[in-house]
Amino acid sequence: MFPTKKVQSLINQKIRVEMKGGQHILEGILDSSDEYMNMHLTNTIEIIAGDKSISLGSVILRGNNIIIINPIDNTDIKAKPV
């Protein structure tokens, strides 16, 4: 499977993206992606030193600045009791 096809298969799923420079790790829901692997993430959170730090909301990422894309297993997310 080509990388762009794999990224397209992750649309509407939560992913973690590491950007060039090693300082920026983002988690969010992949809303869309194009053939250059530019991405639009929603409900995005920046991760600093392993902790969820800043809520960024809607973010557009340029494909040539992306190093790693990891899908996040949604089964690890537990519902809070009401």
N, C-alpha and C positions, 0 to 999 in steps of 0.2 A: 504494500500500500504506500502511495506517495505521501510525503509529509503534509501537503496541503489537504489531501483527502482525509487523512487522520484527524487533522485539526477541525475540518468541516464536520466530522462525525461527533465532535465534542460540543457542538452548539447546544445551548440550554443546559449545560452541565457546569458544575463548579470546578474551576481549575486554579492552579498555582503557577505563576509565571516569574522566572528570574530574568532580570534585565542585565545588560552589559554594565560593567563597573562593580558588580557584586554587592552594591549597596541597596538595590531596590528589588524586593520580592513582593509580589501582589497576589491576592486571592480575590476571585470574583466569578461571576457567572458569564460564560462566553456567550455574547449576544450575536456576534457575526465575525466573519473572517473573509479575507479575499485571497487572490492568487499570490500576493506578495507577503502573506501571513500578517498583514496589518490586522489588528483585532480591536473589537469593541467589547469591553467588560462592563457589567453593571454590578451594583452592590459590592464595589471593590473596597478592599481593606489592604493597607500597607503593613507588611510584617517587618518589624525591626528587632534584631537580636532574638528572634524566635517568638516574640510576643506580638499579638494583634495590637497595632498602635493607632493608626489614623484611618478613619472612614473617608474614602475618596468619592464614593458614589459611582458616577459614570466616567469611564476612562477609555481613551483611544490610545493604543500602543502601536508604534511603528515596527514593522516586522523585522527590519535589519538590526534592531536593538534588543531582540529577544534571544536569550541563550537556551533556556529550558522551559518546556511546558509540561506540567504534570496534572493529570486528572485527579480530582479528590474524590475518594470513595464516600458517597453520601450515606452509606450504611453506618459509618462511624459517628454520624451526627445523631445524637439521642434527643428525643422530644422531652421537653421539660414538663413535669407534672403540673396540672392546673390546680 
